[in-house]
Amino acid sequence: MLREQQEYGNTYYYNEFDLKLIEDILFEISTGVLDFGERTFVMYTGQRGANLFHKAVTNYASGWIPFVNGMRMGGNPAIIQNTSSPLHSNALTGGFQFVEWQFANNIKVKIEIDPTLDDTVRNKIIHPLGGVANSYRFDIYDIGSPGQPNIQLAKIRGEEDYRGYQWGPFRNPFTGGVNNQNASYDEDSAVFHRMAALGVIVFDPNRSIALIPSILAA
């Protein structure tokens, strides 16, 4: 339901992921609409998408990152640290991951993982780079003031939650009753059941952005 409402907004398909594409989209949306203090965007993606973002930032900034690290306190001490290994008495570990980037005019992008995009049961289409295609999807759900949420959960008043349980043939763990004449299974245990009728409302699809790999284009 969320995707169906969101698709009426800003939907883009891509073949090759590029920071310039994100910058152009966000700059177009921000100019004349958002104040400089409102230009922080959270992009939800899968684990493959987060890796793609990291590689794009690394490639984009590869020319000057070593220079900046060398000028700042002799480099970033967190990139290379000591570790333990049977291979060497002075073993080292190194690495980093970009999860945020700042463009011109105070446009900031942060990455968050949406685990549903990596679900191999729900997502069946495989991406050429590996993994499911939805893992490469990027979504921004709320553009604008955080005081005016764009997407809200919808519930039926008074029917937010339904609960029940069934117990085996011998002992009821809640009432202390025994000898269940209507037992539906033969194990002496209890099974809990829960259901909720929920929906989602997107107040303004134009306050959301979907960046989707072209393999998922309808």
C-alpha positions as CSV (number, residue, x, y, z in Angstrom):
1,M,0.0,0.0,0.0
2,L,2.9,2.4,0.8
3,R,4.5,1.8,-2.6
4,E,1.3,2.3,-4.5
5,Q,0.8,5.7,-2.9
6,Q,4.4,6.7,-3.2
7,E,4.7,6.0,-6.9
8,Y,2.7,9.1,-7.7
9,G,5.5,11.2,-6.5
10,N,9.2,11.4,-7.5
11,T,10.1,8.0,-8.9
12,Y,13.4,7.5,-10.8
13,Y,14.9,4.4,-12.4
14,Y,18.7,4.0,-12.8
15,N,21.1,1.7,-14.5
16,E,24.3,2.9,-12.8
17,F,24.3,4.4,-9.4
18,D,25.9,7.8,-9.2
19,L,26.0,10.5,-6.5
20,K,25.5,13.1,-9.2
21,L,22.0,11.7,-9.9
22,I,21.1,12.0,-6.2
23,E,22.5,15.5,-6.0
24,D,20.5,16.6,-9.0
25,I,17.3,15.2,-7.7
26,L,17.7,16.7,-4.2
27,F,18.9,20.0,-5.5
28,E,15.8,20.3,-7.7
29,I,13.5,19.5,-4.9
30,S,15.2,21.7,-2.3
31,T,15.7,24.9,-4.4
32,G,13.1,27.5,-3.4
33,V,11.2,25.0,-1.3
34,L,13.3,24.0,1.7
35,D,15.4,26.2,4.0
36,F,19.0,25.3,4.4
37,G,18.3,23.8,7.8
38,E,15.7,21.4,6.3
39,R,17.9,19.8,3.7
40,T,18.9,16.6,5.6
41,F,17.5,13.5,3.9
42,V,17.4,9.9,5.2
43,M,17.6,7.3,2.4
44,Y,16.4,3.8,3.2
45,T,18.0,1.0,1.3
46,G,19.1,-2.7,1.5
47,Q,22.6,-3.9,2.4
48,R,23.5,-4.0,-1.3
49,G,22.4,-0.4,-1.7
50,A,24.4,0.7,1.3
51,N,27.5,-1.0,-0.2
52,L,26.8,0.7,-3.5
53,F,26.5,4.1,-1.8
54,H,29.8,3.5,0.0
55,K,31.6,2.6,-3.3
56,A,30.1,5.6,-5.0
57,V,31.3,8.0,-2.3
58,T,34.7,6.4,-2.2
59,N,35.1,6.7,-6.0
60,Y,33.8,10.2,-6.0
61,A,36.2,11.4,-3.3
62,S,39.2,9.2,-3.9
63,G,41.2,12.1,-5.2
64,W,41.2,14.2,-2.0
65,I,40.4,11.8,0.9
66,P,44.0,10.7,1.5
67,F,45.1,14.4,1.5
68,V,42.5,15.4,4.0
69,N,43.3,12.4,6.3
70,G,46.9,13.3,6.1
71,M,46.2,16.9,7.1
72,R,43.9,16.0,10.0
73,M,45.8,14.8,13.1
74,G,48.2,12.8,11.0
75,G,45.3,10.8,9.4
76,N,42.2,9.1,10.8
77,P,43.4,6.9,13.7
78,A,40.2,4.8,13.5
79,I,40.9,3.5,10.0
80,I,43.8,1.4,11.0
81,Q,43.8,-0.3,14.5
82,N,45.5,-3.1,16.3
83,T,43.9,-6.5,16.3
84,S,44.9,-10.1,17.4
85,S,45.9,-12.8,14.9
86,P,48.0,-15.9,15.1
87,L,49.7,-14.7,11.8
88,H,51.6,-11.8,13.3
89,S,52.4,-10.3,16.8
90,N,51.7,-6.8,15.4
91,A,48.5,-7.5,13.4
92,L,46.5,-4.6,12.1
93,T,42.9,-4.2,10.9
94,G,41.7,-1.4,8.6
95,G,38.6,-0.2,6.9
96,F,35.7,2.2,6.9
97,Q,32.3,2.7,5.4
98,F,30.6,5.9,4.2
99,V,27.0,6.2,5.4
100,E,26.6,9.9,4.9
101,W,27.5,12.5,2.3
102,Q,27.1,16.3,2.2
103,F,26.6,18.0,-1.1
104,A,26.7,21.8,-1.9
105,N,24.1,24.1,-0.4
106,N,23.8,22.1,2.8
107,I,22.1,19.0,1.2
108,K,22.9,16.0,3.4
109,V,22.1,12.4,2.7
110,K,22.2,9.6,5.4
111,I,21.8,5.9,4.7
112,E,19.6,3.6,6.8
113,I,19.1,-0.1,6.2
114,D,15.5,-1.4,5.5
115,P,15.8,-5.2,6.2
116,T,12.6,-5.9,4.2
117,L,14.5,-5.0,1.0
118,D,16.9,-7.9,1.6
119,D,14.2,-10.5,2.2
120,T,14.7,-13.3,-0.3
121,V,11.3,-14.7,0.4
122,R,9.4,-11.5,-0.5
123,N,11.9,-10.3,-3.2
124,K,12.4,-12.8,-6.1
125,I,14.1,-10.7,-8.8
126,I,17.9,-11.0,-8.8
127,H,20.1,-8.1,-9.7
128,P,23.1,-8.6,-12.1
129,L,25.5,-7.4,-9.4
130,G,24.2,-10.1,-7.0
131,G,21.5,-10.3,-4.4
132,V,17.9,-9.3,-4.8
133,A,17.1,-6.3,-6.9
134,N,15.1,-4.5,-4.2
135,S,18.3,-4.4,-2.1
136,Y,19.5,-1.7,-4.5
137,R,16.5,0.4,-4.0
138,F,16.7,3.8,-2.3
139,D,13.7,5.5,-0.7
140,I,13.3,8.9,0.9
141,Y,9.9,8.9,2.6
142,D,9.6,12.4,4.1
143,I,10.8,15.6,2.6
144,G,10.3,18.9,4.6
145,S,9.8,19.8,8.2
146,P,10.0,17.0,10.7
147,G,7.1,18.6,12.6
148,Q,4.8,17.7,9.7
149,P,5.2,13.9,9.1
150,N,4.3,12.9,5.6
151,I,3.6,9.2,6.3
152,Q,1.5,7.9,9.2
153,L,0.3,4.5,10.4
154,A,-3.5,4.1,10.2
155,K,-5.5,2.0,12.7
156,I,-9.1,1.3,13.4
157,R,-10.0,3.0,16.7
158,G,-10.9,0.4,19.3
159,E,-9.6,-2.5,17.1
160,E,-5.9,-1.9,17.2
161,D,-5.0,-5.4,18.3
162,Y,-6.6,-8.8,18.5
163,R,-5.2,-11.5,20.7
164,G,-6.0,-15.1,21.5
165,Y,-4.4,-18.4,22.5
166,Q,-5.0,-22.1,22.3
167,W,-3.9,-24.7,24.8
168,G,-3.2,-28.3,24.6
169,P,-5.1,-31.3,26.1
170,F,-4.0,-31.1,29.7
171,R,-3.2,-27.8,31.4
172,N,-4.3,-24.2,30.8
173,P,-1.3,-21.9,31.7
174,F,-3.6,-19.0,32.4
175,T,-6.6,-20.3,34.3
176,G,-5.2,-23.5,35.8
177,G,-7.8,-25.5,34.0
178,V,-7.1,-29.1,33.0
179,N,-8.4,-31.7,30.6
180,N,-9.2,-29.6,27.6
181,Q,-12.0,-31.4,25.9
182,N,-11.7,-29.3,22.7
183,A,-7.9,-29.5,22.3
184,S,-6.8,-29.0,18.7
185,Y,-3.4,-30.6,19.1
186,D,-1.8,-33.1,21.5
187,E,1.2,-31.2,22.9
188,D,0.9,-29.9,26.4
189,S,1.6,-26.3,25.6
190,A,0.0,-23.0,24.6
191,V,0.1,-21.1,21.3
192,F,-0.4,-17.3,21.2
193,H,-2.1,-15.6,18.2
194,R,-2.1,-11.9,17.4
195,M,-3.6,-9.9,14.6
196,A,-3.8,-6.2,13.8
197,A,-5.7,-4.4,11.0
198,L,-3.3,-1.6,9.9
199,G,-2.8,0.7,7.0
200,V,-0.6,3.6,5.9
201,I,-1.3,7.1,4.7
202,V,0.9,9.1,2.4
203,F,-0.3,12.7,2.7
204,D,1.8,14.1,-0.2
205,P,3.6,11.7,-2.6
206,N,5.7,14.6,-3.9
207,R,7.4,14.7,-0.5
208,S,8.9,11.2,-1.2
209,I,11.5,9.9,-3.6
210,A,12.0,6.4,-4.9
211,L,15.3,5.6,-6.7
212,I,14.8,2.1,-8.2
213,P,17.1,-0.1,-10.3
214,S,15.9,-0.3,-13.8
215,I,15.5,-4.1,-13.7
216,L,12.4,-3.5,-11.6
217,A,10.8,-1.1,-14.1
218,A,7.3,-2.3,-14.9
